[in-house]
Amino acid sequence: MPKASAKKSAKPVEELSYEEALTELEGLVASLEDEQNPLEDSMRLFERGQALVAHCSALLESAQLKVQKLSGESLIPFEEESE
């Protein structure tokens, strides 16, 4: 199923929302991990995955800049509490 969704995805990466891109990326990773793909298909999936990762990263950076602008402060990195 993940492989089919990757093939039918005609939407350009730049037009995907963060959630759409992340869902597609998860499907591509599953396909690459679980299926025996010909090298050409694996390379196509990998290239699409790299584009999706870059797009998600850009969307997250944009969101961070908007939050900083709205809050008027620098964001403080989240630190998990140690037990």
Secondary structure, 3 states (H helix, E strand, C coil): CHHHHHHHCCCCHHHCCHHHHHHHHHHHHHHHHHCCCCHHHHHHHHHHHHHHHHHHHHHHHHHHHHHHHHHCCCCCCCCCCCC
